[in-house]
Amino acid sequence: MTKWSPILGGVSTPSADDLVFKALADPTRRSLLDRLFAHDGLTLTQLESELEMTRFGVMKHLKVLEEAGLVVTRRSGREKLHFLNPVPIRQIHDRWIDKYTERHVSALVALKHELEEKS
């Protein structure tokens, strides 16, 4: 999937992070991920059973999740099973969240040591 980028003056390819953020931006897709977290290896029929949308709507959401690497599939006989792949979410966490919380945690540890030394 490519898109026009006026900043770059041409066509750009979205990064893996872009695909994950796009996938996580939609509440229906987050709901599908929550279902797979609770019970991995669900079929399309099982995933769509609790959503008020068409089968094709669910398939489109699953395609976005697969493109982002958040869902992987495996055939088991005639069934296609969907599994959660948490690795891309962990990579987002490590890159975008963890580095911002590290400073706060370090400050709290330093404060703890300072207060303990004064007592």
Protein Blocks (a to p, Z undefined) as FASTA:
>chain_A
ZZddfknopacdddfklmmmmmmmpmklmmmmmmmmmoghiafklmmmmpccdfklmmmm
mmmmmmnopaccddehjbccddddfklmmmmmmmmmmmmmmmmmmmmmmmmmmmmmmZZ
